[in-house]
Amino acid sequence: MPRLLESGPVRRRLGTWLLVSLTTIGCATTGTFKNGLYQGAETSYRIAPLGPGWSRVTVDHQNDLAWHNEAKGAVMHVDSTCDPAFDIPLSALRNHLLIGFTERETVEEQIVPMDGREALRTHMTAKLDGVPRDILLQILKKDGCVYDFGLITPPGPSFEETVGDFNQMVAGFTTMTGKP
């Protein structure tokens, strides 16, 4: 069963992901996940399997799916929402995910194809509470929903060693047609 971390009230704040590597307790879920298929109340989608070393965690119902790689100090997540309030530009959605991070520097940003649409992919360095992190985000809007993917690692080798798993996961992403 996935591990649970109690989080603050700010939905989708990536800063909680840094805490995942420090504290985990209990069990919870926001939907079902089996054989690469996530089925939640609003969305249903497939992702490719992750490489070895990733343990599934749940952050107080704040994300659809999340994993922690303890050896690398890395966390990865997938989240979706179908709230009409999130029908805003991809860059605004990216900024929403970065609340709480300081000293942000964009390493690379590009529009990439994803599941028949355009997604915004951003690699940044930033700090949370003075702790430096590498952050890779990919954000997709499709059929009235927003899907966001994130990888957060300590700077340096940890990022390079886990980005392949992130790339594999997002390359295998497809939304499922119809309501879950």
C-alpha positions in Angstrom: 0.0 0.0 0.0 1.3 3.5 -0.7 2.7 5.6 2.1 1.0 8.9 3.1 2.3 12.3 4.0 0.1 14.9 5.6 0.5 18.2 3.7 -0.6 21.8 4.0 -3.6 23.4 2.3 -1.9 24.6 -0.8 -3.0 22.2 -3.5 -0.4 21.1 -6.0 2.5 22.8 -4.3 5.6 21.0 -5.3 7.3 22.0 -2.1 5.5 19.2 -0.4 7.4 16.8 -2.6 10.6 17.7 -0.8 9.1 16.6 2.4 8.1 13.2 1.0 11.7 12.1 1.1 11.8 12.9 4.8 8.6 11.7 6.3 6.0 9.1 5.3 3.2 7.4 7.3 0.0 5.5 6.8 -2.0 4.6 3.7 -4.4 6.4 1.4 -5.3 6.9 -2.3 -6.9 9.4 -4.6 -7.9 6.8 -7.2 -7.0 3.4 -8.3 -3.7 2.5 -10.1 -3.2 -1.0 -11.6 -1.0 -2.2 -14.4 -0.2 1.4 -15.5 -3.8 2.6 -15.5 -4.9 5.4 -13.2 -8.7 5.8 -12.7 -9.8 8.7 -10.6 -13.1 10.6 -10.1 -12.4 13.0 -13.0 -9.8 11.4 -15.2 -8.4 8.1 -16.4 -5.0 7.7 -18.0 -2.1 5.3 -18.6 1.5 5.9 -17.9 4.6 3.8 -18.7 6.2 1.9 -15.8 9.0 3.5 -13.8 12.5 2.0 -13.5 13.7 0.3 -10.4 14.1 2.1 -7.1 10.8 4.0 -7.0 8.3 3.5 -4.2 4.8 4.7 -4.5 3.7 7.4 -1.9 0.5 9.4 -1.4 0.5 13.0 -0.2 -2.7 13.5 1.6 -4.9 13.2 -1.5 -3.0 16.1 -3.2 -1.9 14.2 -6.3 -3.1 11.3 -8.4 0.2 9.4 -8.2 3.6 10.0 -6.6 6.8 8.1 -6.1 10.0 8.5 -4.0 13.5 7.2 -4.9 15.2 7.1 -1.6 18.6 6.3 -3.0 18.6 9.3 -5.3 16.6 11.6 -3.0 14.2 12.2 -5.8 10.4 12.4 -6.0 8.1 12.2 -9.0 4.4 12.9 -9.4 1.4 12.9 -11.8 -1.7 15.0 -11.1 -4.8 15.9 -13.0 -7.7 18.2 -12.5 -10.7 19.1 -14.6 -11.6 22.4 -12.9 -12.6 25.1 -15.5 -10.6 27.6 -13.4 -7.4 25.9 -14.6 -8.2 26.8 -18.3 -5.3 29.3 -18.3 -2.0 29.4 -20.3 0.5 26.6 -19.7 3.0 29.1 -18.4 0.5 30.3 -15.7 -0.1 26.7 -14.7 3.7 26.2 -14.4 4.0 29.2 -12.2 1.2 27.9 -10.0 3.3 24.7 -9.4 6.3 26.7 -8.4 4.7 28.5 -5.5 7.1 28.6 -2.6 10.3 28.1 -4.6 12.8 30.9 -4.7 15.9 31.8 -6.8 14.3 30.1 -9.8 16.5 29.8 -12.9 15.2 28.2 -16.1 17.7 25.7 -17.6 15.5 24.8 -20.6 11.9 25.3 -21.6 10.1 24.1 -24.7 6.8 23.0 -26.1 6.8 19.3 -26.7 4.2 16.9 -28.3 2.3 14.8 -25.8 -0.8 12.6 -26.3 -1.8 14.5 -29.5 -1.4 18.0 -27.9 1.3 20.4 -27.0 2.7 20.3 -23.5 5.0 22.8 -21.7 8.3 21.2 -20.5 10.4 23.2 -18.1 13.7 22.3 -16.4 14.6 24.7 -13.6 16.8 25.0 -10.6 15.3 26.6 -7.6 15.4 26.6 -3.8 12.8 25.8 -1.2 13.7 27.0 2.3 17.2 27.6 1.1 17.7 24.0 -0.2 18.7 23.8 -3.9 16.7 21.5 -6.2 16.5 20.5 -9.8 12.9 20.6 -11.0 11.5 19.1 -14.3 7.8 19.9 -15.0 5.7 18.9 -17.9 2.1 20.3 -18.2 -0.6 19.3 -20.6 -4.1 20.6 -21.2 -6.5 18.2 -22.9 -10.3 17.8 -23.1 -11.0 20.3 -20.3 -8.4 18.8 -17.9 -4.9 19.7 -16.9 -2.3 17.0 -16.3 1.0 17.9 -14.6 4.1 15.8 -14.1 7.0 16.7 -11.9 10.5 15.4 -11.0 12.3 17.0 -8.1 15.9 16.0 -7.1 18.9 17.3 -5.4 21.1 19.1 -8.0 23.7 17.1 -9.9 23.9 13.4 -10.5 20.6 12.6 -8.9 18.8 14.5 -11.7 20.7 12.9 -14.5 20.2 9.4 -13.0 16.4 9.8 -12.7 15.4 12.0 -15.7 15.3 8.8 -17.9 12.6 7.3 -15.6 10.6 10.6 -15.9 10.9 10.7 -19.6 9.8 7.1 -19.9 6.7 7.7 -17.8 5.6 10.8 -19.7 6.3 9.1 -23.1 3.9 6.4 -22.1 1.1 8.8 -21.0 -2.3 8.6 -22.8 -5.7 9.8 -21.6 -8.5 7.3 -21.7 -11.7 8.2 -23.6 -14.9 8.6 -21.7 -15.6 9.1 -18.0 -13.7 6.8 -15.6 
